[in-house]
Every structure is written in C-alpha cells, then in structure tokens.
C-alpha cells in the first residue's frame, strides 16, 4: 500500500471523516470532494479507486484497497 494511501486514511480518521453506521458498515468522506462520501465495509468500498483497483494494478497478487478501507482499519484500532 502506498504512503499516500496511508496518509489520506489517517487524515480521514483525524478529521472525523469516518462514521460508523452499523457493525460492519461505515460512511467515509471523500478525500477529494467534501460533498461526497462512500459506504465501506471491512473488505469493500464503492469509491472509483477501489472499483478500478485491478484495472490499474493488473492483479499482481494484490488485494484491492483504497484510503477509505484503510481509514476503517485505523478507526477500528482506535475504537
């Protein structure tokens, strides 16, 4: 995972951009558009970066990820 992804995720958590909706459902603010937010579970996100992950990384044995998913992981650790 890139340093940029981790940095964005930490900023989302620090600026209260993560809101827990249910046990495994979170609403995360977009890091690029303050008027947007995405619904995220522990392993998926509806953002374009997550949806296009495999197209950009061509598999390479990587599991799809985005700053929103990483923000949920950080948020859970801090709960």
HELIX and SHEET records of a PDB file:
HELIX    1   1 UNK A    3  UNK A   14  1                                  12    
HELIX    2   2 UNK A   48  UNK A   51  1                                   4    
HELIX    3   3 UNK A   53  UNK A   57  1                                   5    
HELIX    4   4 UNK A   67  UNK A   78  1                                  12    
SHEET    1   A 3 UNK A  18  UNK A  22  0                                        
SHEET    2   A 3 UNK A  25  UNK A  29 -1                                        
SHEET    3   A 3 UNK A  37  UNK A  40 -1                                        
END                                                                             
